[in-house]
Amino acid sequence: MNPASSQELPDAKANTGLKKAQPLTVPRSHEMLYDTAHAAAKLNLSPRTLEKMRLNGTGPRFFKLGRRRVAYSDETIREWLSSRLRRSTSDPGKPDIQDGIPR
């Protein structure tokens, strides 16, 4: 018998003390993925604001990792920030068009 297979798995109740908002690592690209709380902190926004932006389609692109779990990559956060860059307060920027639909 393999010694590793005889080890007991930790009890699910024992994990309740862990912080829920922890970055996830993508092994293939070594790029970090961030949950809503960490992505919001990187953007200096509240998690609720980022959730609303996700609902309206006005925030950074995100990965859907399950029915209720989403993650943001450094690349999509940087991409979104770059799209928000302006030279003046009157600069409207480029039209935000996704799939031919103005947003």
N, C-alpha and C positions, 0 to 999 in steps of 0.2 A: 504494500500500500504506500502511496506517495505521502510523505510527511506533510506536504503543503495541503493536501486534500483533507487531512484529518483535523486541521485547525478550524476552530469554530468562528463563524462570522460574528461580527459585533452586533449586539442587540440594537434594533432600530430605535428603541427608546433611549439608549445611551447616547445617540447622536443628536438629541434635541438641543443640547447645549452649544452646538456648532453654529457659527454665524452663517446665515443663509446666503448672504451676498458675497460670494467668493468668485474671483476670475476663473474661467475654465481655460485649459490649455488645449490647443489643437495640435496633436503630435506631428502631422504631416508638414505643416508650414511653420510651426513654432510661433504662430501668431496668437496673441492673447485674445480671448473673448470675454466680454464683461456683461454682467447682468445689468438690469435697469439701474440699480442703485449706484454701481460703480461707474457706469457710463454717464449717468447724470452728474456725479461728482467730477468726472473729467471735464464735463461741459459747464460746470458751475451752474447747474440747473437743479430743480427739485425732481425727484423721481416721478412725482405726479405730473409735472409739466412734460417730461419726456414721454410718459404714457399717453397723455393727451395728443402730443405731437405724432406719436405712432398711430393713434386712432385716426387722426386727420390726414396722415400722410405727409406731414410737413417736417418731420424730424429725419435723423439719419436712417439709412437703410439698416435692416436688422435681420438676424437669422431666427427662424421659427424652429425651436428645438423640441417641440411637443405641443400638446394642446394649449398649455398655459405658460410655457417657458420660452423666453426670447433672449437673444444675446447680440451684442454689438462688437464689431471688431475695430481695432485701431484704424484700419484702412477706411472703413465706412464712416467713422467719426471724423477723421481728417478730411475725407471727401466732402462731407456735409459742411464742415467748418469752412473749407475753401469756397464752397458755393455761397456762403454767407458774407464773404469778404467784399467790402465796399470802399470806395475812395472818399465819399462824402455822404452826409445824411440824406442828400437829395438823389443819390445814385440808386436807381431802382434795381440795378443788377440785371443779369440775364433773366429772361422769363423762365420760370421753373416748369419745364415741360417733361412729363414722363409718359412714354408710350403714346406720344402725339396729343396728350390731353393736358391743357394748361392747368396748373394747380395754384 
